Amino acid sequence: MLKELIEYIKEYEGDNELGDYLDTRYVRLTDQHYDQIASAMSEGELGLKNSSKCPAQRFFLHFNETILFVNKQTQNSSAVYDIEMVQNEGESEDSVELLFASFSIDDDYTPSLKKRVSSGKTEDENQQQLAMLSVIPILKGFMVAITD
């Protein structure tokens, strides 16, 4: 999935030189880490901090069947981070049906879907919206957790 996400980024963010991002961290959340973050968020153990306070410039965040490329270098003046997402929507482990979405988040982690010309399941904006909204809690929890 990572390879497909990089190809998607190259196609739709052509002016982005991915070679400039060789210092990008790749973080894979285990099921236990995912559960800890989700639990801490739902129980209010992580105090909310604005996304602009997060020290990370860019990172790949991989959890469950989702990989996010989170990048602080954004052209959108109302956004703090741009995010490119790939999610496997396949019914089984052997089934691969990739859904791509591009969105940005503001300082309060409010997402805004970017319009992209795409095909297949990715064409359905409702599917993209649902996928985007489903990853925001764990993304927010992770970013708050790594913020000083």
C-alpha positions, 0 to 999 in steps of 0.5 A: 500500500505504501508504494501505491500511496507514493504513486498517488502523491506523485500523480496528484502532487506533481510539484512535490519533490518526494526526494526532499522528504527522505527524512520522513518518519514511518510509524506503524501503530500496532493494534495495542498502540492503536487501542491505547491511543483510542482509549486515551482519546475517548477517556480524555487522558490526552489533553487537546492541543492544536495541530500547529503545536505538533513538532512533526513536519511530515510522517507516514502513519500506518495503522490497520489497513490505512496509511496516511502521509501527513505533511506540514508543507501546505499551499492552503492558507487555512490548513496546517497539514495536508494529508494523503491517504490510502485505505484497503477496503477489501473484504478479506486479507487477500482482497485489495481494493484501495481507496485514496483520499486527499484532505487537509486539517486546520488547527482544530483537526477539522478535515477538508476533502480535496477534489481529485479526478480519480477512478473506481471506489475513489471516485465516490466522494461520500466514500472518501468523506467517510474514510477521511472522518474515520481516521481523524480520531486516531490521527488527532490522538497520535499528533496530540501524543507526540506534541510536547 
